[in-house]
């Protein structure tokens, strides 16, 4: 028996969440964007009326406004999106325990074992789930229903917004194969260029191409993409409660003003390292390495990484290592536009304990004090929010003080 896989995609998610607060704007062109003053002035999401004007995600605000002068701009509220994403996935779990999120606004559901509990008709059940999401949360979803994950995702993209598309063994050649090959999951730029050279324009072209030849052209990825196109994907939907530990944990930031000088750069690193350390502890992981990437005002990127011994989840140690890296490869007199600190070579915290046994008593005591201190900071954040406390060396916006108005002066907000 074929599996029954749904792919549920929240329509214009960020914009739809913001419009819950502004229902009177629902039929006007609306976009969610970053703060232009903080140099995050790009379109993050848009509603259907804005799409009709050609407004696109990731374009600049001025480009969007040129297309649609009456575009209403709303600020992003990421905590709201996270909260509603969790609520939607909990709703999905009322139908199956096999719910696998794919980003914040998409999820796969495997209903093979539970479809009979809800009438046995995939399309009718998809419509029922769409109605429940709309009724309870005020959001709409598009659902693709098929016999594998790849075709289910193509189905959710096929008709939008607020639609159900059923792709079966009988109709997938008619629906899927005429689609552009770039619509297929995991067909990136490199693969698309190769496909173009060999006249592969559609998913059907890819399915008809020799699989062995694709393997020689693109390796395992080529063979996998051929399987995707031909309907041979058998990848499972992960259980909702299944936890996959991260392979790395990073935090990056584009600063409101360029950082100038070693003190500001160090403060920026400290801010990012603190965020990385908090996330490491939430995952119960420690890192055996750290990497630092720096972007200058001309958008040139440079980075380095180094091993850490012993493994750590402490912000202070991550900061020290990342600052040492910056001293090695960056001229501290040059301005910095953006930075990313990433913890790499992760292992479970309990597995790192054995290595700590080699420490001297003084080292053990020092580390215990630091761990207690950062654990206390975690407890404060858990109670009062992530922004409740941060190391004194890590101001929220390094470089901000340099641009602040003098005492008694006026700060303008655009």
N, C-alpha and C positions, 0 to 999 in steps of 0.2 A: 504494500500500500504506500502511495506517495505521502510524503510529509505535507503538513499544512503550515506554512510560514507566512507571517504578516510582517510587513515593514511599515511602521507608523511614523509619520513625519509631521510635526507641528508646523502649521502654515505661518510663515512670516513671524516666527516665534517672538523675537524681541519686540517688534512693533505691536504684535497682538497683545502682549502682556502690558505694554504701556497704554494701549487703547482701552484696557479695562478701567483705567483711571479717567480716561477722556472719551467716553462713548460718543460725544457730539462730534468728534473728529473722525469717526470711523469711515465716512464716505469722502473725506478729503485726503489728498496726498500727504503722507506722513512718513518720516524717516527717523530712525534712532541713530544718533551719532556720538562720537567722542567730543571732548571739549576742545574747540579750536584754539582757545587761549593756552591750553596745555599741549598743543601740537599733536593732538589725537583727532584732528578734524577730518575724519573719514566717515562714510556711511557704513554703519554696522548692520542695519536691517531696514526694510521698507515694506509698506503695505501694498495691496493690489493697485489702488489708484496711483501710487507713486511709480509702480512698475510700468503702468500704462504710459507714463511719460519717458520711459527709458532709464529711470534712476537705477543704478547698480550698486550692489554691495562692494565696498572697498574703494570706491571712487571718492575723490575729495568733495567736501561740502560745496565748494564754489562750482565744481563741475555739475553737481546735482542741481544746484540752484539755477545754473544756466539753462538746463533742460526744463526745469519746473520752478519758475520764480515764486509760486505760491506754496512751495513745499514747506510743511510744518516740521520743525526740528524738535525732537524730544531727547533729553539726556538718558543715558543708559543706567539701569539699576541691576547690576549683575546678581546681587543677593536675591532679588525677586525671581530672576530667571532660574536660579539654582533651586529655589524653594518650589516653584511650580513644576519644574522638571521632575523633582522627587515625587510630587503629588500625582503627576501623570503616570509615572512608572509604577507607583503603588496601585493606581487604578487598573493598569494592565495586569498586575499580579492577581487581580480578582478572577482573571480568565485563565491564567497559566503561571506556573512558577518559573517557566523558561522565558525570561525577559532579559534581553541583552541591550543595554543602552549603547548607542553609537553617536557619541557627542551629546550635547545638552538637549537637542530637540528631536532626536531620532532614536527609535528602538526596534529591535527585532523581537517577535513573539513566536514561539513554537507551540502551536495549538493542536498538534497531531493527537495527543493523548486526551485532550479535553473538549475537542470540537463537538463530540456527541452530547456533551452536557448542555450545549447551547443551541441545539436544533440540527446540527450536522451540515449546515449550509455556510461555506466560508464567506461568501459575499454578504449574506444577511448578517452574519456575526460582525463583519467589518463595519457594516452600517450601524449596528447596535453600539459598538465601541465608539464610533465617531459621535453618535448622539449622546452617549454618556459623558464624553469629554466636553462637549459643548454645553450640556445641561449643568454639569457640576462645576466646571472651571471657566466656562465662557470662552474657550479656545476651540479652534477647529484643527482637524488633522486630515491628511490624505493617507490612505491605506493601500498598499500593494499586497495582494494575496497570491501566493504561488507555491511551488513545490521545492524551492530552495531560496536561500537568502539573497542571492544576487538578483534573481528575477523579481523577488518581492520588492527590493529597493527600486528597481527600474519601474515597477508598477506604481509605487507611491509618487514617483516623479512624473509619471505619464499624464495624469490628469490632476490639476490643482486649480484652486484650493478646494478643500472639503469634498473629496471624491474617493470612490473605491474603484480599483482596477484589479480584475482577476486575470492572472496569466497562468494558463494550464498547459498540459502536454499537447493539447490539441491546437491551441491558438498562439503559442509563443513564437512560432516562425513568422506569423503574420504581424504580431505586435512588436516583438523584440528585434528581429533581424533587420528591419529597415532603419532602425535608429542609428545615429552616428556612433562610431566606435568609441569616441571620447565620452559617451554617456555611460560606458561600462565601468563598474567599480574597479578602481586601482589602475586605470589606464592614464598614466601621467604623460608629461610632455615628451620624455625620452621614448617611451613606447609608441606614442602617437606619431613621432617623427619616423620611426622605423616602419610603422604600418603604412604611412603615407608613401614611403619609397616603394613599397610593394603593392600599391594600389588597394590597400585595405581601408575602405572609407566607412563601411557600416559594420554593425555587429555580425550580420549575416556573412559579410566578406571574411571576417575573422574566423567564424565557425567553419567556413569552407576551405580555409587555408590549411596546408599540411601541418599537423601538430608537431611532427618531428623537426620540421624545418624551423618552426617557431622556437622550439627548444634550443636549437643551435644559434638562433638569432638573439634570443633574450634570456636563455637559461630557463630555470624553473619557473620564473615569472611568465615567460612566454607560453609554456605549457599550461600553467594555471589559468591564464587569460583565455586560452583556447577552450578550456573546460568551462569557464564562466559563460562564454558565448554560446557554446553548444548545449548548455543546460545540464552539465555533468557536475556542477558544484554540490558537494555533500557536507560542507562545513557546518558544524553544529551551532545551535543557539545556546550560549552559556547560561546556566541557572542564575536567577536574580541574586542569590546570596553568595555566588561564587566570587571570591576575591582573588584578583591577579595582582601580585605586588609589582610596583613600578620598577622599570629598569634604570631610571634616572629621575631626579627631582630638581627642577630648575625654577628660577624666577627672574624675569626680565622687566625692564622699565625704560620708557623714553622720558627723560626728565623735562620738566616745564621750561627750564633754562639750561644751557650748556653748563656742565660742571667745570670749574676752573681751579686748578691747583690740587696738590696732593690731599689736603684736608677734606675738600669737598668730594673728591673721588673716593677717598677712604670711607667717608660717611655714606656715600651711595652704595658702596660694596657692603658695608655693615647692614644697611637696610635690607638689601636683597638676601644676604647670608642669613639674617634672622628669619626671614620668611621661609627660606629653604629648610632651616633647622626645625622650625615648627612643623612643617609638613613631613619631614623625615620621622619625627617622633610620633606623629599621628599614624604613620604607616608602620611604626615599630621597626624602622630600618636605621642602619648606620652606613656611612659612605667610606670607601677606601680611596677616594679621589675627588678632586674638585676641578672644575673648568671655569674660566672667566673669558667672556667675549665682550669686546668694547667696540662701539660704533662712533665714528667721528661725525662732525656736522656735514661732511661731504658724503655720508652714507658708506664710508669704507669700513669694513669689519676686519678685526684681527682678534685672535684668541689663542689661549694656551691652556694646558691642563697639567696636573701633577698628581702623583700618588700621595696618600696620607697614611701615616703609621703612628699611632694606632687608628682604627676606624673611629669615626665620630658622628655625633648628631648635635654638636654644640655650636651655637652661632659664633661664639668667640673664636673657636678654632678654625671654623670655615672662613671667617673674616680675615684672620691672620694669614691663612694660606692663600686666599684670593688676593689680598693686598701684596703679598710677596710676589705673586705672579705678575701683578700690575707693575711692580717695581722692575721686574725683569724685562718686560716687553713693551712697556708704554712710557712715552715721555710725559711725565707728570705736568709739564708746562702746556701740553696740548689740550684743547677743550674736548669734552666727552658729551655726546648727545644721548647715548643709550648704553646700557650694560645688561648682561645676563650672567648670573652665577648659577652653576649647575652642580649638584652632587652626583657623582658617578661611581661605578663599581660598588653597587649596593649589596648589602647582606643583612639578614635579620639581626636585630639588636642582640638577641640571645646568643647568636653564633659569634659575635664580636667579644663576648665576655671572656672567653678563654685567652684571647690575646692580651687582655688587660692584666692577667695574672703575672705577667713578666714585669709589671711596673714596680717601682720602689714604693714603700709605704707613703712617702710624701706625695708621690704622683697620684696614688690611689686617693688620698685624702683631698688633694686639690680637685681631682676630677669629680669626686662625690659632691664637693661643695658646688661646683659649677652645674652639675646635673640637678641638684636640689634647687638651685637658683632658677635655672631655665624651666624646671618643672613647675615652680611657683608662678612664673610668668605665664605658662600654658594654662594654669588653673584660672588666673585672672582673665585671660582672653576668653576662656570657655564660658565664664560667668558674665562678662561685660562686653564681649565682642572682640574681634581681631584687632581693632584699632585702639583698644583701651590702653595698651602699654607697648612701648618699644624701647630698645636700648638707647641711652642718652647719646651715644655716638652715631645713632641712625635716625636723623630727623626724617619726617615723612616726605619732604621734598628737599633733598640736599641742593644747596645753591639758592634756595628761596630767600634766605635772609639777606643775601647780597643784593637782592632786587626789591626788598621790602621798603615801603615809604618811611621817612624819618618820623620820629615821635611827633604826634600832632598832625602828621601829613594825611593825605587822602589816598586811598587805594581805589582805583577804578575797576569796575567789573563790566565787561562788554556783554 
